Every structure is written in C-alpha cells, then in structure tokens.
C-alpha cells in the first residue's frame, strides 16, 4: 500500500511539473493535439499507479517523450503558420453580417441551439447586432458586433478617466501580505487608517483589502464583522 502511495505521488507531481513546463497556453486552452496529449498521459500514468510489477521508470519515460514532443510541436506552431493550420485547423466564420452560415455549422458539427447558447452567454440575444462570429481552433466562440452596437469608450465620449492601475492585495482572508504592503509604498500606519475608515480594528477582520496605483482602497469585511 505504501509503495502504491509513493508511486502515485511521484507520478502526480511529475505530470504537474511537466505540464507547467509546457506553458500557460497549453494549460488554459486545449487544442486537438493538446487534448490527445492529456488523454494519453492520463492513461499512461494510471497503469504504473495500479500495477507495482511495472517499473516506475517505464511509466515516466513515455510521459517525458510525449511532453518533449508537445514542446517541439508548440515551437513549430509558433514558427510555421502552415504547420499550425495543418495541426490545429483554422478559425471558422459561423455568422457573417447577421446571417448564420449553415455550411460552417454542419462542417463543425455545431447545432443552432449550441450556437445560440454561446451567443446568449456573451450577451447577444439574436444575430442582428453581430458582424462576425468565429469558432476558434480551441472551440471558443469569438463575437464581433457591428460598430454601432459596440459599447462607447471613454475616448469616444471625450472623457479622460484616471488610470488606477492594477489593484494590489494587501489583506487576504485576514492575513496581511506585508511584502505587498511595502511594495505598494505604504506602511503599517496607513493600513491602520484604512481599516479604521472601513470600521475595522484589525486586518484579521478583513476578508479582502486592495489598493490601486491611485490610492483607492477596496475592503470586504468578514461576515461576522459586517453583521
């Protein structure tokens, strides 16, 4: 039992490390080749986990080979458009000028109900306001509305909003992140003032506290405090 536990932990950590080396693109978006890789690795890892008669190294070597092949393929895809198109395919235009292209729906085996569901998820109730809708190679639907239906930007309205930058988490679930506090250029005295302004006496009473580059803070007290 102990041997099975150790082998499982080793394989699990090894696969996590290998997938992390592939980069965030492979983790966040599964294209056809990456989906096949994931399924094969899962199958290869399950065998040495269950069968102690198979040397652990025999289970690790095929996984290393597959991860290396995936890395090589990723490099080739970034350097060759033709190779990427051959391996991953090309985006398909599903809707053009408010009209559904039935041939592309059938080609991609996408039903009209599935298309309308994806559009509703993105906030479009019908096709009238859609200039283009593309089915990407990873299966996601990208919707480009007509210019008249796009939300107005601050620049178009002649406004100059203040750039607030990326908020920095100072307190997370009652824990003070001192390196973030110092990195944002603030001290403990400033933090105490912000907590007091939000009706708190200690950072342990805050579920979340952030500050942006403009000095604006956002605070969420813990439930027992807010009641």
MARMARDREN-689897 format. One line per field, with one value per residue: residue in one letter; x, y, z of N, C-alpha, C in turn; residue number from 0. Coordinates in Angstrom, 1 decimal. Atoms other than C-alpha are relative to their C-alpha. Layout:
<sites>
type: a;...
n.X: X;...
n.Y: Y;...
n.Z: Z;...
ca.X: X;...
ca.Y: Y;...
ca.Z: Z;...
c.X: X;...
c.Y: Y;...
c.Z: Z;...
seq: NUM;...
</sites>
This chain:
<sites>
type: x;x;x;x;x;x;x;x;x;x;x;x;x;x;x;x;x;x;x;x;x;x;x;x;x;x;x;x;x;x;x;x;x;x;x;x;x;x;x;x;x;x;x;x;x;x;x;x;x;x;x;x;x;x;x;x;x;x;x;x;x;x;x;x;x;x;x;x;x;x;x;x;x;x;x;x;x;x;x;x;x;x;x;x;x;x;x;x;x;x;x;x;x;x;x;x;x;x;x;x;x;x;x;x;x;x;x;x;x;x;x;x;x;x;x;x;x;x;x;x;x;x;x;x;x;x;x;x;x;x;x;x;x;x;x;x;x;x;x;x;x;x;x;x;x;x;x;x;x;x;x;x;x;x;x;x;x;x;x;x;x;x;x;x;x;x;x;x;x;x;x;x;x;x;x;x;x;x;x;x;x;x;x;x;x;x;x;x;x;x;x;x;x;x;x;x;x;x;x;x;x;x;x;x;x;x;x;x;x;x;x;x;x;x;x;x;x;x;x;x;x;x;x;x;x;x;x
n.X: 0.8;-0.9;-0.7;1.0;0.2;-1.2;0.0;1.0;-0.4;-1.1;0.5;0.9;-0.9;-0.7;0.8;0.2;-1.2;-0.2;1.0;-0.3;-1.1;0.5;0.4;1.4;0.9;0.5;0.8;1.2;0.7;-0.3;0.3;0.1;-1.3;-0.3;1.0;-0.5;-1.2;0.5;0.6;-1.0;-0.8;0.8;0.0;-1.4;-0.3;0.9;-0.5;-1.0;0.5;0.8;-0.8;-1.3;-0.9;-0.6;-0.9;0.4;-0.7;0.7;1.1;-0.4;-0.7;1.0;0.5;-1.1;0.0;1.2;-0.2;-1.0;0.6;0.9;-0.8;-0.5;1.1;0.4;-1.0;0.3;1.3;-0.3;-0.9;0.6;1.5;0.5;0.0;1.1;1.3;0.2;0.2;1.0;1.1;0.2;1.3;1.1;1.0;1.3;1.0;-0.5;1.0;1.2;0.5;-0.6;-0.5;0.5;-1.0;-1.1;0.6;0.0;-1.4;-0.6;0.9;0.5;1.5;0.5;0.2;-1.3;-0.5;0.8;-0.3;-1.3;0.2;0.7;-1.0;-0.8;0.9;0.7;1.2;0.3;-1.1;0.1;-1.1;-1.3;-0.7;-0.6;-0.2;-1.0;-0.3;-1.4;-0.5;0.1;1.4;0.6;0.7;-0.3;1.1;-0.4;1.2;-0.1;-0.6;1.1;0.5;-1.0;0.1;-0.8;-1.2;-0.2;-0.6;1.1;0.8;-0.8;-0.3;-1.3;0.0;-1.3;-0.5;-0.2;-0.9;0.4;0.2;-0.9;0.7;-0.7;0.5;0.7;0.7;-0.5;-1.5;-0.7;-1.1;-0.9;-0.9;0.8;0.2;-1.2;-0.2;0.9;-0.5;0.8;-0.4;1.0;0.9;1.0;1.0;0.9;1.0;1.0;0.8;0.9;0.9;1.0;0.7;-0.6;-1.1;-1.2;0.1;0.6;1.4;0.2;-0.1;-0.8;-0.4;-0.9;-0.2;-0.5;-1.1;0.5;0.2;1.3;0.1;1.3;0.0;1.1;-0.1;0.5;1.4;0.3;-0.2;1.0;1.4
n.Y: -1.2;-1.2;-0.2;-0.5;-1.4;-0.8;-0.1;-0.9;-1.4;-0.4;-0.2;-1.2;-1.1;0.0;-0.5;-1.4;-0.7;0.1;-0.9;-1.4;-0.4;-0.2;-1.4;-0.3;0.2;1.4;0.2;-0.8;0.2;1.3;0.2;1.5;0.7;0.0;0.9;1.4;0.1;0.1;1.3;1.1;-0.1;0.6;1.4;0.6;-0.2;0.9;1.4;0.2;-0.3;1.2;1.2;-0.1;0.8;-0.9;-0.9;-1.4;-0.7;0.4;-0.9;-1.4;-0.2;-0.5;-1.3;-1.0;-0.1;-0.8;-1.4;-0.6;-0.2;-1.1;-1.2;-0.2;-0.4;-1.4;-0.8;0.0;-0.8;-1.4;-0.4;0.3;-0.2;1.1;1.2;-0.3;0.2;1.4;0.7;-0.5;-0.5;-1.4;-0.5;0.0;-1.1;0.6;-1.0;-1.2;-1.0;0.3;1.2;1.2;0.8;1.4;0.9;0.1;0.7;1.4;0.4;0.1;0.8;-0.9;-0.2;-1.4;-0.2;-0.3;-1.3;-1.0;0.1;-0.7;-1.4;-0.5;-0.1;-1.2;-1.2;-0.3;0.7;0.4;-0.1;-1.3;-0.9;0.7;-0.1;1.3;0.9;1.0;1.2;0.1;1.3;0.7;0.3;-1.2;-0.9;-1.4;-0.8;-1.4;-0.7;-1.2;-1.2;-0.7;0.7;0.2;-1.0;-1.2;-0.1;-1.3;-0.9;-0.4;-0.9;-1.1;0.0;0.3;0.6;0.2;1.3;0.4;1.0;1.3;0.0;0.9;0.6;-0.3;1.0;1.1;0.9;-0.4;0.1;-1.2;0.3;-1.2;-0.4;-0.9;-1.3;-0.7;-0.2;-1.1;-1.2;-0.4;0.5;0.5;-1.1;-0.2;1.1;-0.2;-1.1;0.5;0.9;-0.8;-0.6;1.0;0.5;1.2;-0.2;0.8;0.6;1.4;-0.1;-0.3;1.1;-0.4;-1.4;-0.3;-1.4;-0.2;-0.9;-1.3;-0.1;0.4;1.2;0.8;0.9;0.9;0.6;1.3;0.0;-0.2;-1.4;-0.8;0.2
n.Z: 0.0;-0.1;1.3;0.9;-0.4;0.4;1.5;0.4;-0.3;0.9;1.4;-0.1;0.0;1.2;1.0;-0.2;0.3;1.5;0.7;-0.3;0.9;1.3;0.0;-0.3;1.1;0.0;-1.2;0.1;1.2;0.6;1.4;0.2;-0.4;-1.5;-0.6;0.1;-0.9;-1.4;-0.1;0.0;-1.2;-1.1;0.1;-0.3;-1.5;-0.8;0.0;-1.1;-1.3;-0.4;0.1;-0.6;0.7;1.1;-0.6;0.0;1.1;1.2;0.2;0.2;1.3;1.1;-0.3;0.4;1.5;0.4;-0.3;0.9;1.3;-0.1;0.0;1.3;0.9;-0.3;0.6;1.4;0.2;-0.1;1.1;1.3;0.1;0.7;-0.9;-1.0;0.7;0.2;-1.3;-0.8;0.8;0.1;-0.5;0.9;-0.1;-0.2;0.3;0.8;0.2;-0.6;0.6;-0.4;1.1;-0.3;0.4;-1.0;-1.2;0.2;0.2;-1.3;-0.8;-1.0;0.2;-0.1;-1.4;-0.6;0.4;-0.7;-1.4;-0.1;0.2;-1.2;-1.1;0.2;-0.1;1.3;0.1;1.4;1.0;0.7;-0.4;0.1;1.3;0.2;-1.1;0.4;-0.9;-0.1;0.1;-1.3;-0.3;-0.5;1.0;-0.1;0.6;0.4;0.3;0.9;-0.7;-0.7;-1.2;-1.0;-1.1;0.2;-0.9;-0.6;1.0;0.9;-0.7;-0.4;-1.4;-0.3;-1.4;-0.7;0.1;-1.3;-0.1;-0.4;-1.5;-0.8;-1.1;-1.3;-0.9;0.6;-0.9;-1.4;-0.1;0.5;1.0;-0.3;1.2;0.9;-0.6;0.2;1.5;0.4;-0.5;-1.2;-1.3;-0.9;-0.4;1.0;0.0;-1.2;0.3;0.9;-0.7;-0.8;0.9;0.4;-1.2;-0.5;-1.0;0.3;1.3;-0.2;0.2;1.5;0.9;1.1;0.1;1.1;0.3;1.4;0.1;-0.4;-1.4;-0.3;-0.7;0.0;-1.2;-0.3;-1.4;-0.2;-0.2;-1.4;-0.3;0.8;-0.6
ca.X: 0.0;2.8;4.6;1.4;1.0;4.6;4.3;1.1;2.5;5.7;3.7;1.2;4.0;5.9;3.0;2.2;5.8;5.8;2.5;3.7;6.8;4.6;3.4;0.1;-1.3;-1.5;-3.0;-5.6;-6.6;-6.8;-6.5;-6.9;-3.2;-3.1;-6.4;-4.9;-1.7;-3.7;-5.7;-2.7;-0.7;-3.6;-3.8;0.0;0.1;-2.8;-1.0;2.1;0.0;-2.1;0.5;3.5;5.0;5.8;8.9;8.2;10.8;8.9;5.9;7.8;9.8;6.7;5.4;8.7;8.7;5.1;5.9;9.0;7.0;4.4;7.1;8.6;5.2;4.4;7.7;6.9;3.4;4.9;7.4;5.2;1.7;1.2;2.2;-0.2;-3.0;-2.4;-2.3;-4.8;-7.0;-8.3;-11.0;-14.4;-16.8;-20.1;-22.0;-21.4;-23.3;-26.0;-26.5;-25.8;-23.6;-25.3;-22.5;-19.9;-22.3;-22.6;-18.8;-18.0;-20.9;-22.3;-26.1;-28.1;-29.1;-25.4;-24.6;-27.5;-26.5;-22.9;-24.2;-26.5;-23.6;-21.7;-24.8;-26.3;-29.9;-30.1;-27.9;-28.9;-26.1;-23.4;-21.0;-18.9;-18.9;-15.9;-15.4;-11.8;-9.5;-9.8;-13.6;-14.3;-16.7;-15.5;-18.2;-17.5;-20.6;-21.3;-19.6;-22.9;-23.6;-20.3;-20.2;-19.0;-15.4;-14.3;-12.2;-15.3;-17.2;-14.4;-13.7;-10.3;-10.7;-8.0;-5.7;-5.9;-3.6;-3.7;-5.1;-2.7;-4.0;-2.9;-5.1;-6.3;-8.8;-7.5;-3.8;-1.6;0.6;3.5;5.6;2.6;2.1;5.7;5.8;2.8;4.8;2.7;3.4;1.5;0.2;-1.5;-3.1;-4.5;-6.1;-7.7;-9.0;-10.5;-12.1;-13.9;-15.0;-12.4;-9.9;-7.5;-6.6;-7.8;-11.3;-10.9;-11.6;-10.1;-8.3;-6.8;-5.3;-4.6;-2.0;-4.2;-4.5;-8.1;-8.9;-11.5;-12.4;-14.6;-15.1;-15.6;-19.2;-19.0;-17.8;-20.3;-23.3
ca.Y: 0.0;2.4;1.7;2.4;5.7;6.8;5.9;7.8;10.9;10.8;10.4;13.1;15.6;14.7;15.3;18.6;19.7;18.6;20.4;23.5;23.5;23.4;27.0;28.7;28.4;24.6;24.8;27.4;26.3;22.7;22.4;18.9;17.9;19.0;17.2;14.0;14.6;15.0;11.8;9.7;11.0;10.2;6.7;6.1;7.4;5.2;1.9;2.2;3.6;0.4;-2.2;-2.5;-5.0;-2.2;-0.3;3.4;4.5;2.6;4.8;8.0;7.6;7.7;10.7;12.5;11.7;13.0;16.2;16.7;16.1;18.6;21.2;20.6;20.9;24.1;25.6;24.6;26.1;29.4;29.4;28.0;29.2;26.3;23.7;25.3;25.3;21.7;20.6;22.8;23.9;27.4;29.6;29.2;32.1;30.9;34.2;37.0;40.2;38.9;35.7;32.2;30.2;26.8;25.1;26.0;24.9;21.5;21.3;21.9;19.7;22.7;22.8;26.0;25.6;25.4;28.5;30.5;29.3;30.5;33.9;34.3;33.6;36.5;38.8;38.5;37.6;37.4;37.7;41.2;43.0;40.5;41.4;38.2;35.2;32.9;29.4;29.4;26.4;25.7;25.5;29.0;31.4;34.9;37.5;40.8;43.1;45.9;49.2;50.8;48.1;48.2;49.9;53.5;54.0;56.9;58.3;58.3;60.2;62.7;61.7;61.3;58.8;58.3;55.4;53.4;50.6;47.0;46.6;45.0;42.7;43.9;41.6;38.2;36.3;38.1;37.6;40.6;40.4;42.6;42.3;43.7;46.4;47.5;47.0;49.4;52.0;52.0;51.4;49.9;53.3;53.7;50.3;51.1;54.3;52.4;49.7;52.3;54.1;50.9;50.3;47.6;47.3;44.7;43.3;39.9;41.3;42.0;39.3;41.3;44.7;46.0;49.3;50.6;52.9;55.9;55.1;53.9;51.1;48.3;46.4;43.4;42.7;39.2;38.2;38.1;41.7;43.0;41.7
ca.Z: 0.0;0.9;-2.4;-4.4;-2.4;-3.2;-6.9;-7.2;-5.6;-7.7;-11.0;-9.9;-9.1;-12.2;-14.5;-12.9;-13.3;-17.0;-17.9;-16.1;-18.4;-21.4;-20.5;-19.7;-23.2;-23.0;-19.5;-20.4;-23.9;-25.2;-28.9;-30.6;-30.2;-26.6;-25.8;-27.2;-25.2;-22.0;-22.6;-23.4;-20.4;-18.1;-19.4;-19.2;-15.6;-14.4;-15.4;-13.1;-10.4;-10.2;-11.2;-8.9;-11.3;-13.9;-13.0;-12.2;-14.8;-17.5;-16.8;-16.7;-19.9;-22.3;-20.4;-20.9;-24.6;-25.0;-23.2;-25.3;-28.5;-27.3;-26.7;-30.1;-31.8;-29.9;-31.1;-34.7;-34.4;-33.4;-36.3;-39.1;-39.9;-42.3;-39.7;-37.2;-39.7;-40.5;-36.9;-35.3;-38.2;-38.9;-37.3;-38.9;-39.6;-38.2;-38.5;-41.1;-41.3;-39.1;-41.2;-40.0;-42.3;-42.3;-44.1;-41.5;-38.7;-40.3;-41.1;-37.4;-36.2;-34.2;-33.7;-33.9;-30.3;-29.2;-31.2;-29.7;-26.2;-26.8;-28.0;-25.0;-22.7;-24.3;-24.1;-27.6;-27.9;-31.7;-34.8;-35.9;-34.0;-34.9;-37.7;-37.3;-35.1;-35.3;-33.9;-32.8;-33.1;-29.4;-29.6;-28.2;-30.0;-30.6;-31.4;-33.2;-33.1;-35.6;-34.7;-33.8;-31.3;-29.5;-26.1;-26.3;-24.9;-22.7;-25.6;-27.9;-25.2;-24.8;-21.3;-19.6;-16.7;-14.2;-14.7;-11.5;-12.4;-11.2;-7.6;-5.1;-2.5;1.0;3.1;2.0;4.2;7.4;6.5;6.0;2.9;4.2;1.0;-1.0;1.5;1.3;-2.5;-2.8;-0.9;2.3;6.0;8.9;9.9;6.6;6.8;10.3;9.0;6.1;8.4;10.7;7.8;7.0;10.6;11.3;14.2;12.8;9.5;10.8;10.5;6.7;4.2;1.4;1.2;-2.0;-3.1;-6.7;-8.0;-7.4;-3.7;-3.9;-1.5;-1.6;1.5;2.2;5.9;7.1;7.6;11.4;11.3;8.7;10.7
c.X: 0.9;0.7;-1.0;-0.2;1.2;0.0;-1.0;0.4;1.1;-0.6;-0.9;0.9;0.8;-0.8;-0.4;1.1;0.1;-1.0;0.3;1.1;-0.5;-0.5;-1.5;-0.9;-0.5;-0.9;-1.4;-0.9;0.4;-0.4;0.1;1.2;0.2;-1.0;0.5;1.1;-0.5;-0.6;1.0;0.8;-0.8;-0.1;1.3;0.2;-0.8;0.6;1.0;-0.5;-0.7;0.8;1.4;1.1;0.7;0.9;-0.5;0.6;-0.7;-1.3;0.3;0.6;-1.0;-0.6;1.0;0.0;-1.2;0.1;1.0;-0.6;-0.9;0.7;0.5;-1.1;-0.4;1.0;-0.2;-1.2;0.3;0.8;-0.6;-1.5;-0.6;-0.1;-1.1;-1.3;-0.3;-0.3;-1.2;-1.3;0.0;-1.3;-1.1;-1.0;-1.3;-1.1;0.7;-1.1;-1.4;-0.7;0.8;0.5;-0.2;1.1;1.1;-0.5;0.1;1.5;0.6;-0.9;-0.5;-1.5;-0.4;-0.3;1.3;0.5;-0.7;0.4;1.3;-0.2;-0.7;1.0;0.8;-0.9;-0.7;-1.2;-0.4;1.2;0.1;1.2;1.4;0.6;0.7;0.0;0.9;0.2;1.5;0.5;-0.1;-1.5;-0.8;-0.6;0.4;-1.0;0.5;-1.3;0.2;0.5;-1.0;-0.5;1.1;-0.1;0.9;1.2;0.1;0.6;-1.1;-0.9;0.7;0.4;1.5;0.0;1.4;0.5;0.3;1.0;-0.5;-0.1;1.0;-0.7;0.9;-0.4;-0.8;-0.5;0.7;1.5;0.6;1.1;1.0;0.8;-0.8;-0.2;1.2;0.3;-0.9;0.5;-0.7;0.6;-1.2;-1.0;-1.1;-1.1;-1.0;-1.0;-1.0;-1.0;-1.0;-1.0;-1.1;-0.7;0.7;1.2;1.3;-0.2;-0.6;-1.5;-0.4;0.1;0.9;0.2;1.0;0.2;0.6;1.0;-0.4;-0.3;-1.4;0.0;-1.4;0.1;-1.3;0.2;-0.4;-1.4;-0.3;0.1;-1.1;-1.4;-0.2
c.Y: 1.3;0.2;0.6;1.5;0.8;0.1;0.9;1.4;0.4;0.3;1.3;1.3;0.2;0.5;1.4;0.9;0.1;0.9;1.4;0.5;0.3;1.5;0.1;-0.2;-1.4;-0.2;0.6;-0.4;-1.4;-0.1;-1.5;-0.7;0.0;-0.8;-1.5;-0.3;-0.3;-1.4;-1.1;0.0;-0.6;-1.5;-0.6;0.1;-1.0;-1.4;-0.2;0.3;-1.2;-1.3;0.2;-0.8;0.8;1.0;1.5;0.7;-0.3;0.8;1.4;0.3;0.4;1.3;1.1;0.2;0.8;1.4;0.7;0.2;1.2;1.3;0.3;0.5;1.4;1.0;0.1;0.8;1.5;0.5;-0.2;0.1;-1.2;-1.2;0.1;-0.3;-1.5;-0.8;0.4;0.5;1.5;0.4;-0.1;1.1;-0.7;1.0;1.2;0.9;-0.4;-1.3;-1.2;-0.7;-1.4;-1.0;-0.1;-0.6;-1.5;-0.6;-0.2;-0.8;0.8;0.2;1.5;0.3;0.3;1.3;1.1;0.0;0.8;1.6;0.6;0.2;1.3;1.3;0.4;-0.8;-0.5;0.3;1.4;1.0;-0.6;0.2;-1.3;-0.8;-1.1;-1.1;-0.2;-1.5;-0.8;-0.2;1.2;0.8;1.4;0.8;1.4;0.7;1.1;1.2;0.8;-0.7;-0.2;1.1;1.2;0.0;1.4;1.0;0.5;1.1;1.3;0.1;-0.5;-0.7;-0.2;-1.4;-0.5;-1.2;-1.3;0.0;-1.0;-0.5;0.2;-1.0;-1.0;-1.0;0.2;-0.1;1.2;-0.4;1.2;0.3;0.8;1.4;0.9;0.3;1.1;1.4;0.5;-0.7;-0.5;1.1;0.3;-1.0;0.2;1.0;-0.6;-1.0;0.7;0.7;-0.9;-0.7;-1.3;0.4;-0.7;-0.6;-1.4;0.1;0.2;-1.3;0.3;1.5;0.2;1.5;0.1;1.1;1.4;0.2;-0.4;-1.4;-0.7;-1.0;-0.8;-0.6;-1.4;0.0;0.2;1.4;0.9;-0.1;1.0
c.Z: 0.0;-1.4;-1.1;0.3;-0.5;-1.5;-0.5;0.2;-0.9;-1.4;0.0;-0.1;-1.3;-1.2;0.1;-0.4;-1.6;-0.7;0.3;-1.0;-1.4;-0.2;0.2;-1.1;0.0;1.1;-0.2;-1.2;-0.6;-1.4;-0.3;0.4;1.5;0.7;-0.1;0.9;1.4;0.2;0.1;1.3;1.2;0.0;0.3;1.5;0.8;0.1;1.1;1.4;0.6;0.0;0.5;-0.8;-1.2;0.7;-0.2;-1.2;-1.3;-0.2;-0.2;-1.3;-1.1;0.3;-0.4;-1.5;-0.5;0.3;-0.9;-1.4;0.0;-0.1;-1.4;-1.0;0.3;-0.6;-1.5;-0.4;0.0;-1.2;-1.4;0.0;-0.7;0.9;1.0;-0.6;-0.2;1.2;0.7;-0.8;0.0;0.6;-1.1;0.2;0.0;-0.4;-0.7;-0.4;0.4;-0.6;0.5;-1.2;0.3;-0.3;1.0;1.3;-0.2;-0.1;1.4;1.0;1.2;-0.3;0.2;1.5;0.8;-0.3;0.7;1.5;0.2;-0.1;1.2;1.1;-0.1;-0.1;-1.3;-0.1;-1.4;-0.8;-0.6;0.3;-0.2;-1.4;-0.4;1.3;-0.5;1.0;-0.1;0.0;1.3;0.4;0.6;-1.1;0.3;-0.8;-0.2;-0.4;-1.0;0.9;0.7;1.2;1.0;1.1;-0.3;1.0;0.5;-1.0;-1.0;0.6;0.4;1.4;0.2;1.4;0.5;-0.1;1.4;0.1;0.5;1.6;0.6;1.2;1.3;1.1;-0.7;1.1;1.4;0.1;-0.7;-0.9;0.1;-1.2;-1.0;0.6;-0.2;-1.5;-0.5;0.5;1.3;1.2;0.8;0.4;-1.0;0.0;1.2;-0.3;-1.0;0.6;0.8;-0.8;-0.4;1.2;0.6;1.0;-0.3;-1.4;0.0;-0.2;-1.5;-0.8;-1.2;0.1;-1.1;-0.2;-1.4;0.0;0.3;1.5;0.4;0.6;-0.1;1.1;0.1;1.4;0.1;0.5;1.5;0.4;-0.6;0.6;1.1
seq: 0;1;2;3;4;5;6;7;8;9;10;11;12;13;14;15;16;17;18;19;20;21;22;23;24;25;26;27;28;29;30;31;32;33;34;35;36;37;38;39;40;41;42;43;44;45;46;47;48;49;50;51;52;53;54;55;56;57;58;59;60;61;62;63;64;65;66;67;68;69;70;71;72;73;74;75;76;77;78;79;80;81;82;83;84;85;86;87;88;89;90;91;92;93;94;95;96;97;98;99;100;101;102;103;104;105;106;107;108;109;110;111;112;113;114;115;116;117;118;119;120;121;122;123;124;125;126;127;128;129;130;131;132;133;134;135;136;137;138;139;140;141;142;143;144;145;146;147;148;149;150;151;152;153;154;155;156;157;158;159;160;161;162;163;164;165;166;167;168;169;170;171;172;173;174;175;176;177;178;179;180;181;182;183;184;185;186;187;188;189;190;191;192;193;194;195;196;197;198;199;200;201;202;203;204;205;206;207;208;209;210;211;212;213;214;215;216;217;218;219;220;221;222;223;224;225;226
</sites>
